[in-house]
């Protein structure tokens, strides 16, 4: 089986800039995906997700109180919230 060689655009051209951008983007997204898989198998995401969900549930029970409403907003902006959103994006694809 022969491998097809990808010809690179001439360095410094607009096509080269696009190629460079998208190849960097691909490498970064693959690294993110690998990190996600490693964290998931290590069980780290489950702990974060469970703690986040417990805190959200507690504050949602008292959502009529302004302090709890602000706490919910802060939680949604935390790294835990980002991790849950990040995880759900992988399930959506």
C-alpha positions in Angstrom: 0.0 0.0 0.0 1.4 3.3 -1.1 1.1 6.4 1.1 0.0 9.6 -0.5 2.4 12.4 0.2 0.9 15.7 1.1 2.6 18.5 -0.7 3.1 21.5 1.5 2.3 25.0 0.1 5.3 27.3 -0.5 6.5 28.8 2.8 5.4 32.4 3.3 2.3 32.2 1.1 -1.2 32.6 2.2 -1.9 28.9 1.6 1.1 28.0 3.8 -0.3 30.3 6.6 -3.6 28.5 6.4 -2.0 25.1 6.3 0.2 26.0 9.3 -2.8 27.3 11.3 -5.0 24.3 10.7 -2.2 21.8 11.3 -1.5 23.5 14.6 -5.2 23.5 15.4 -5.4 19.8 14.7 -2.4 19.0 16.9 -3.8 21.1 19.7 -7.3 19.5 19.5 -5.8 16.0 19.4 -3.7 16.9 22.5 -6.9 18.2 24.3 -8.8 15.1 23.4 -6.0 12.8 24.7 -5.8 14.8 27.9 -9.6 14.5 28.3 -9.4 10.7 27.8 -6.6 10.4 30.3 -8.4 12.4 32.9 -11.6 10.5 32.3 -10.0 7.1 32.7 -8.2 8.3 35.9 -11.6 9.2 37.3 -10.7 12.8 37.9 -13.5 14.2 35.8 -16.1 12.2 37.7 -15.0 13.7 41.1 -15.1 17.2 39.7 -18.5 16.7 38.0 -20.1 15.1 41.0 -18.9 17.9 43.3 -20.0 20.5 40.8 -23.5 18.9 40.5 -23.9 18.6 44.3 -23.1 22.3 44.8 -25.4 23.3 41.9 -28.2 21.2 43.4 -27.7 22.7 46.8 -27.8 26.3 45.5 -30.7 25.6 43.1 -32.9 24.5 46.1 -32.5 28.1 47.4 -32.4 29.9 44.1 -35.0 32.5 45.3 -32.3 33.8 47.6 -30.0 36.3 45.8 -26.9 35.0 47.4 -27.6 31.5 46.1 -28.4 32.8 42.7 -25.0 34.6 42.6 -23.3 31.4 43.9 -24.9 29.5 40.9 -23.5 32.1 38.5 -20.0 31.8 40.1 -20.1 28.0 39.9 -21.1 28.1 36.2 -17.9 30.1 35.6 -15.5 27.8 37.4 -13.1 25.3 36.0 -15.5 22.6 37.2 -18.2 24.1 35.1 -15.9 24.4 32.1 -14.9 20.7 32.6 -18.5 19.6 32.5 -19.1 21.7 29.4 -16.0 20.3 27.8 -17.0 16.8 28.6 -20.5 17.3 27.2 -19.0 18.7 23.9 -17.3 15.3 23.4 -20.6 13.5 23.9 -22.3 15.7 21.4 -19.9 14.8 18.6 
